[in-house]
Amino acid sequence: MLNIEIHKTNTPQKKPDENNLGFGQFFTDHMFVMDYSSKLGWHNASIIPYSPLSFEPSIMVFHYGQAVFEGLKAYRTNDDRILLFRPEKNMERLNVSCRRLCIPEIDVEFAVEVIKTLVNLDRDWVPKKEGTSLYIRPFIIATDPYLGVKPSDTYKFIIILSPVGAYYPEGMNPVKIYVEPKYTRAAKGGVGFTKTSGNYASSLIAQVEAKKKGYTQVLWLDCIEKRYIEEVGTMNVFFKINNQVITPPLEGTILPGITRDSVIQLLKSWNIPIVERKISIEEIYESNTKGQLEEAFGTGTAAVISPIGELNWNDKKMIINGGNSGALSLKLYEALTGIQYGKLPDPFSWTKEVK
């Protein structure tokens, strides 16, 4: 295990208004940084005041996109404890992304301890208002000043923290989703299962066009037949049809979400049938026409559960559950957030306290 040097700030920032946090707009007093070189491995682990970074304009991440990241949260409980939700799973997934992008892996146990140490140092930044949290963004970038196309020999691992507002400040309202007919998110053999920056850059144009049509996000279909459902926006997606919950399988093109896995475990514990299988947009449309599509929802760190009230596929509008949030979506949301905020028992031992 590496030692961590801690350099505390001499000029703490004024904390933002908890009623107007938004997402990713404010950053805490400190950040974690660590360097990698092919000769020394990971080294120089330190927590320093949050500040700009200085790089040469030729570093490889700017030109070839060799970058991976994660996203998780810290939650303040009613009795003023700070909890993390399955942080080891995020760090394990970071290493999956690292392997695909030829980036050296991080020791999972060490990374979790780093997160705990950093969050504990800035624990006053974990907001208290209902539904708020502290977003944690670990990321790794290639730093060789070199324009040849190859894996970098040097990297920087950074973790920054951002207090974020409640995702549903006015209640849990279903979203309208546009089924993307043209653009593709990922292909087998590619990087669809990783959290790498390029995945998100390539998805932006479809999101922009969907919003012009009045839709919140897009539903991605497979790249070959443009039939089989993959993800909704940047979230995994679930459909409840005839009392059975169906979600696309992990076959290399979709992200293995931590929330996705948590939902599957909860459903199994409640004896609700859950199946991971390929499901086509035609099947969804037919099920909705027959009145068998009971609910649809996305899952992810930001929203936890995001109910889907409408799908638009080739100008055929599918209104799901009357455009309202379904009972199962609400139950899952309350169960997961209840565990995350320490309001409900944690039978899965998912939370880790920051001390």
Secondary structure, DSSP 4 states (H G I P E B T S, - for coil): ----EE---SSPPPPPPGGG--SS----SEEEEEEEETTTEEEEEEEEE-------TTBHHHHH--EEE--EEEEE-TTS-EEEESHHHHHHHHHHHHHHTT-----HHHHHHHHHHHHHHTGGGS--STT-EEEEEEEEEE--B--SSS--SEEEEEEEEEEE--S-TT----EEEEE-SS-----TTSSTTS-BHHHHHHHHHHHHHHHHTT-SEEEEE-TTTS-BEEEETTBEEEEEETTEEEE---SSSS---HHHHHHHHHHHHTT--EEE---BHHHHHHHHHTT-EEEEEEEETTTEEEEEEEEEETTEEEE-GGGS--HHHHHHHHHHHHHHTTSS--TT--EEE--
